[in-house]
Amino acid sequence: MSSLMLLDGASLWFRSFFAIPEKVTAPDGRPVNAVRGFVDTIAALVAKHEPTRLVVCLDLDWRPAFRTDLIPSYKAHRVAETADQSESGHDVETVPDTLTPQVDMIDEVLRHAGIATAGARGCEADDVIGTLAFHEADDAVLVVSGDRDLLQVVADDPVPVRVLYVGQGLAKAALMGPVEVAEKYGLTAARAGADYAEMAILRGDPSDGLPGVPGIGEKTAAKLLVEFGSLDALEHAAGAGSAAVKPRARAALLESADYLSAARTVVFVKTDAELIESGDDRLPAAPADADALASLGAELGIESALGRLAAALHWPDGE
């Protein structure tokens, strides 16, 4: 069967960087641990899941203004303290110095290999993934990420959308669809994706700088969403003074009305991002530039990783 694999690029190469020692270097001494790990990750995923299409989704803006304008604390703790702002005026993300150059190396590998990428100005990779998954009408979709926020994209219609959550590594990856998300978090399978996002809004998320509603944790949030059917219905009941909402929760919800309104835009991924796509998303039958890829492989000392990628992609011998 045809299928579309969407990779959360930054999430995966960050994990590769921390999973593989920096002593893995190119012949000239430059660290290439993230490059090698990311290439091996793609090879392993393609070999196991055999997608027919593949897109590496990119963060063109890791902290978009449309989110920080609404909730200024969004990812604020990740802003680098050693730099005021980049020349572009955007916040600088705290990233290891030896990882930044490797992102450019990864981009070169993908370009020479002929693997498609997609991004969107002013948007995160999550928004790119949300848009591609939402508009896919033909093939099953497999999203691969270490970010639980993307569990909100799981769906059964019009095509199956599943998330391979790799937060604990590929060996312990969890394949999540609506049923699995609902079972794990105590949500309703019929609206598991939306429920997950609304649960995240209610409980908050310190890792993203989201305060949540005071006194409402994950289990309480899930219980309320199942009982009332949606965040909209829960807020309406609280505003109407429904006895079904306990007084403490009702007061917290009413006091958090502005946050809840803003958080919908911040937490839900976009499904209408204006994509900037590079290359055909079909798996390449051969490298886009075999000579350049071979030269880059030798320069970076990642020939073995590229060989595993070639095998996974079934490239002809000698390519």
N, C-alpha and C positions, 0 to 999 in steps of 0.2 A: 504494500500500500504506500501511496505517496504521503510524505509528511514534511512539515516545516519545523526546523529546529531553530530556536531563537536563543542566542547566548548573551547573557548579561556580562558584557566585556570586562568592565572595571572590577566587578565583583569577583570574576574568575581569575583575572591576573593579579589582583591583590592577594587572593588566597594562594596562588602559585608562588608569589614572592615570599610569603611567610612560611610556606610549606617546604621550600627548597633552600638550602644554605646559600648565602652570598658568595661562598668560596667557589661556586660554579661560575666560571668566568670564560670570556672569550680569550683567544690566544694573546690579545693585547692587554689582558687584565681587567677589562670591563665586566662587571657583573651581568650575567644573562640568565639568572635563576628564574625570573618571572617569564622571560621569553620561552625558555625551554619548557617550563611547567605548563604554560598556556598552550603551546603547540601540542604537548603530550595530552593535555586535557581534551583538546579538540579531537585528536586522533582516537582517544579512548571512547569519547562520546559517539563519534561517527561509527566506529567499529561495532559498538554495542547496540546502538539504536537505529542505525542504518537509515538516516533521513535522506530524502531526495532533494531537499532544499535546506539551505543553511544561511543564517545572517548573524553576524556579530554586531550587537547593538551597543551604541556608544553614548557616553555622557558628554554632550557638547556644553552643558551647563550643569554642574553638579549641585548647585544651590540656586535654582531659578528665582528671579525677582517676583514672578507671579505667586510664588509660595512664600517667600520671605516678607513680601509686602503685607501679607495677611497674618503670618505668625513669625515675627522676627527671630524667635529662638530656634527656628527650623535649621538644624545642622550647624548652629552657631558655634558649638563646642569643637567643630572640626576645622574652623578657620585657623590658619597658621598664625601663631603669635609673633613669629620672627619676620613676617612681611606684612606691610600695611595693606597694599592692594597691588594687583598686577597692573601692567600698563593699560590693559583693557578696562580697568575699573572694576573687575570682578574680584570677589574674595578669593584668596589663595587657600586651597585645601591643604591640610596637613598630610603630606605624602613623604615617605622616605626618599632622601636625595638620590639613592641609587635605583629607585623604581622609575622615576620620571623619564630618564633617557630610554628606559626599556619599553615604554609605551610607544615611542616612535619606532623602535625596532620591530615591535609587534605589528604596527601598522604596515611597515615594509614587507614583513613576511606575508601578511594577509593579501596585500596588493599583488605581490609577485606570484603568490599561490593561486590567485583568482577567487578568493573567498570573499563573499559580499559583506559589506558593512552598511549600517544605517544609523543616522543620528538626526537630531532636530534642533535648530537654533533655539536657545532659551529653554531647553528641556533636558531632562535626565533620561538615562537609558530605559528606566521604567516606563516612561511615556512612549518611547519608541516601541517597546515591547507591547504595551497596552494597545497602541494604534495598530500594529501589525496583526496582533492576535484578534482584535475586534473586527478587523476588516477581512480576515481570511475566510473564504467561503468554500474552498475546495478541499484542502488537505488538513489532516489532524495536525495540531500544533503542540510542540514540546518546548517549554521554556526552561532554561537551565540557569539557576542562580543560587547564591548563598544568602539572598535577601528575602526574608519571610514576607515582606510587603507585597511581593508579587503573587502570593497565594490568592489575592483578590481577582486574578484573571482566569482562574479555573472556570471551566464551562463545559456543557455537553452540546449546546446548540449555538450556531448552526453547524459547527464542527467541534470535535472534542479538543479542549485545551487543557493540558496537564502541565504541572510544574514539577521539575526534578530539583528538589531542594538539596543543595550540596553543602549546607552550612557546617556539616561535620565531616566533609571530605567526600570524594567520589565513592569510596568503598562503603560508606554508610548513607549514600544518597537515598532520599525518600521520594517516591513517585506519588504526587498528590493530585487528586481530582476533586470534584465537588463532594463525593461521598467521604473521601479520606479527610478532607478539611473539616467537614461537618462532624465527623466522628472524633477527631482529635481535639477540636475546640468546643464541642457541644453546641453546634450551630445547626441551621436548617439546610439540608442538602440542596433543596430547590433554589436557594439564593445564597449558597455558601460563599461565593466570591464577594458579593456585596456585604454579606454579614461579616466576613472577616475584616473588610475595610472599616465598617462601622464599629466593630468591636475594638479595632485599633484606635479609632477616634476616641471612644469612650474611656478606654483604659490608659491611653497615652503611650508614649514610647520615648524613654530617655535617650536612646541611641539616635533618635532623630530630632530631639528637642521638642517633643510634643507633650504638653502638660497633662492632657487628659482631664476627666471630670473628677474632682476630689471625692474620694471614698468609693469610687467604682473601679474595681479591678477587673481582670480578665474574665473570671468566672461569673461575676455579677453582670458584667456587660453582656456576655453570651446569654445568660438566663433572661435578661430583660429583652434582648433582641428576639429570642425565640417566643417569649410570652406576648410581645406586642407586634411582632412581625417585621418591624423596620425601625430605624432611628427616627424617621419622620413621625411614625405613629407613636413612638415612645415620647418624643418631645410634645406632640399634640396632647397626649394623655396627661403629661406633667403640667402643661399650661392650662389644661381644663380642670386641674385639681382632682383628677381621678384617684379614687381610693386604692386603685390597683397599684399605684406607684407609692412606695413607702415615703413618708414625709422627708426623711433625710435625703433620699435619692432625688425626690422631687425638688427640694430646695437646691441641691447641687446642680441639677440639670438646668433649672431656671437661671441660676447665677452664672452658668457657663454658656448661656445662649449665644453670645458673640463668638466664643471659641468654637462652639459646635458648628456655627455657620461657616466660619473661616476654614475649619479643619476639613470640611468636605472637599474643598478645592485642593487643599494641601495633601491630603492622604490618598484620595482617589487618583489613579493614574489617568492621564489624558488618553482619549481614544481618537483624537482628531489632530494629532501633531502633524505639522508640515514636514514630511520626511526628506532628508537628503540621503539618497541611496547611491551606493557605489558598487557597480558590478551586478551580474546576473546571480540571482540567489540559488540557482541550480548548482548542485555539487559539481565542481570543475572536473572534467574528464582528464585534464592535464593542466600543469601550471600555466598561468597566464604568461609568465616569462621564466622559462625553465633555467636559462643561463643566469639571469639576475638572482633567482632564488638559490641556485647552487653557489653562486659567488657570495651571497649574503650568509648562507649556511656555513661556508668555510671561514668567512670573516668573524662570525660570532661563535664558531665552534659548536654548532647545533645540528651537524649533519645527521646524527643518529635520530634526533627528534623529528627532523624533516623526513627521514626514511620511514619512521613509524606513521607519520601523517600520509605519506605517499601510499603506504600499504593500506591504510584505512580507506583512502579515497580510490583505491584500485587503479592508481596511475600506471601507465605502461612502464616496463623496465627501462631504465636509462633516462627517465624524465626527471 
